[in-house]
Amino acid sequence: MTIDLKKEIRYFFTALMFFTRIPCPPSTDHSEEYLNKSRKYFPLIGWIVGGVAALTFWASSFVFSTPISIVLSIIASVWTTGAFHEDGFTDVCDAFGGGWTKAQILTIMKDSRIGAYGVVGLALLLLLKFLSLVEIANNGSKALIISLICAHALSRFVASTFVHTHDYVQDLDVSKSRPIANSRLSWSEMAYSFLFAITPFLLFQNYWALAAFPVAYLSKIYLGYYFKKHIGGYTGDCLGATQQVSEVLIYLTLGSLWKFM
């Protein structure tokens, strides 16, 4: 099997352009083919976002306390992605909190305004994220830095598996997620993506850390069941919510396991 390196680079930059604010080469465009294939690099984008957060924490820790450095790292990750996944999470909170029928849920999800469910949900999510990172930081800066990269990489892989296990339910013609909604990667490409998601965990030098994967994936299974029950499948916002939930669960799992590692 031959690999077209030029195309692979285009796939990577397409994913980088779609999910971050980081400047990309002018030749990178919104080609549906490239965005479909770029999904294999979503965990690698997690490396970059987690790396930005980790670098921000490390640099800030020379000047500020650990809690302030953690807040700055969270801000850095949100800025890097343009709050792309957080926006999906708030939309899901509003839609499933305020909608009673499938039509109502999908209508609310498309509304750009944020309601009480979204505000409260995002506030609690960020608080839990902060506290879990503080817990990890009690075991040293190295533990926190590795955890940030691991969580951002693995959570993006977990969210991307929805394309293989569930149906997309919103109107594809008006959805920003249309290019990735109905295109599945081959098993070899998924294995390639999974490798990017798992590799950062080797930095822990302890296999117990890999327990974060089944925990994160179980959250995806439950969310998939919940989404399917109420709307028949998933939307782009559901993917963002899954990424955020699984990211926090990875932090919580690593923080708990650290007592035994």
N, C-alpha and C positions, 0 to 999 in steps of 0.2 A: 504493500500500500504506500503510495507516494503522498507527501504532504505539500500542498501549495502554500509555502511560507508567506507569500505576499497576501494571499486571501486570509490566512490566519491572523496576520497583523491587522488587516482591515476589520475582521470580526472583533478583535480585541478593542480597537479604537472606537468601533461602533457602540460596544457595550459601555466604554468609558464615557462617550459623548452622551449616551441616553440616560445614564444613571448618576453622573457627577457634573460638577461645574468646571472640571479641569479642561483647559483648552486642548483641542485635538487638531491634527493636520487638516488643512482646508479640503483635502480630497475625501475626508470622511463625510458621508451623506446618510440620508434616512432610507437607504435601500432596504426593502422588506426582506430580501434574501439574506443580507448581511446581519440584520437585526435578529432574524430567526436563528442563524448559526452562532450569533454572539452569545447566546445563552450559556454556552459551555464555559464562558469566561466570567460569568457572574461572581463565582467565588474569588477569582483573581481581583475583581473590582473590590471585593471585600477586603482583600489584603491591602489594597491602596487606601481605602477609607479607614480601615483599622490602623494602618500605619500612620496616617495623618493624625488620628486621635492619639496614638501611642507617642508619636513624636512631640505633639503638643503637651501631653502630660509630662513627658520627660524634661522638656525645656522649661516648662512652667514650674516644675518641682524645685528648680534651683532658686526660685524667687518666692514662690507662694507655698502655702500649706498643701498637704495632700488633698483635702476636700475641694479647695479652690482649683487645684490643678486638674482634678477629675471633672469638675464643671466645665472648665475651659476645653478639656478634651472632648466632652460631649458636644459643646458648641461647635468645635472644629469639625466633627463628623457630620453634624447637621448642616453646616455651611457647605461642606464638600459635596453633599448630595442634593443640596437645595431643599432639604426636608421632604424629599420625594416619598420615602417610606412612612415617615410620620404623618404626612398628609393622608396617605391611604388608611392609616390606623384611625385617625380622627373621623374620616368619612365612614368607616365601618362602625365605629362606636355610635355615631349619629344615626346611621341608617338602621342598624339592627336594634338600637335602643328606642328609636321613635317610630319605626315602621311596623305595621301589623301584617301586611300582605307583601307578596313578592313585588308587585308593582310599586307599592309605597316605598319599600326598601331601596329599590333600584332608582327611584326618583330622587329620594333624599341623598343617595350616594353620589348622584350627579351634581347636586347643589354645591356650589363653591363656598357657601357660607358655613361657618362652624357653629354648632349648637352646644347646648349644655352637656350632652353626653360626650361629645368630642373633646370639649375643654377639660372636663373632669377626667375622662379616660387618659388623655395625653399627659395631664399633670401627674396622675398616679403612676403612669408608665415611666415618666422621666424620674420621678422620685424613687421608684423601685430600682431603676437602672443605676441611679446615683448611689443608693445605699448598698446595692450588691457590689458595685465597684469599690466602694470604701471597704467593704468586708474583705474583698480580694486583696486590696492594697495593704491590709494589715499583715499580709504574708510577704510583703516586699514589692518594690517597684517592678522588678523583673516579672513577677507573677501577673501584675496588672497589665503590663505591656503585651505579654504573650496572650493573655485572655482577650484583650481588645481585638487583636488580629484574628484569633481563632473564632470568636463570636461573629464578627462581621463576615468572615469567609463562609463559615458553615451555615449561618442563618440565611444567606442568599441562595445557597444550594437547596436548602430545605424548602424555601418558598418556590423555587423554580420547578420542583417536582410536581406541583399542581397541574402543570401542563400535561403530564403523563397519566395522572390518576383521576382527573375531574374534567367536566365540560365547562367551557366558557359560556356564560349565560346572557351577557349584555350584547347590544347591537354592535357587531364588529365594525360597522361602517363609521361609527361615531366615537369609538373608544381609542384612547391613546395607547392601549395595550394590544391593539389589533395585530401588529406584526408578529407578536410572540404567542398569540392566543390559541392558534390552531396548528402549530408546527412543533412536532416532537423530534427530539434528537435521537440518533441511533444509540444503542446500548453502549457501544464503544465510546461515543462522545459523552454520554452520561458518566461513564467510568472515568473518563478524562477530567470531567468537571468535578466529580467526587474526589479525585486525587488532589485537586487544588483546595478543596474544602477541608480535607483531613490533614494534609501535610503540616500546617502550622502547629498542630497538636503535638508533633514530634519534638517540638522545642521544650515541652514539659519534661521530657525524659522519664515519663511515667505513664503507662498505658491506662491507668484509671481515668485519666482526663478524657479518654475517648467515650466514656459513659455519657458525655454531654450530647453525643449524636443521637442515641435512642430517645433521650429525654426531649430533645428538640423535635425529633421526627414524630414522637407521640403527640406533641402539641399540634403539629400539622394534621395528623390523622383526626384529632378531635375537631379542629377548626374546619377541616374538610367535611366532616359529618354534619357539623352545625350549619355551614354554608349551604350544603346540598339540601338539607332538610328545609331550609327557609327560602332559598332562591334557586335551588336546582343545580348549583355549581359554584363557580368562582368568578370574580371580576378582578381587574387590575388593582383596585383598592384592597381586595382580599389578600392579594399577594404581598402588598406593603404591610398590612396588618400582621400577616404570618411572619414576615421577616422581623418585625419589631418584637413580637411575642417570643419567638424562638431565640432571638438575640438575648433578651432578658433572662430567659430560662437557662441559657448556656452560662451566663454569669452566675446565676443562682446555683447551678449544678457545680460549677468549678469552685465557687466559694465554699460550698458544703464539703466537697471532696478534699479540699485543701487541708482539712483537719486530719485526713488520713494519708495524704500523699507525702 
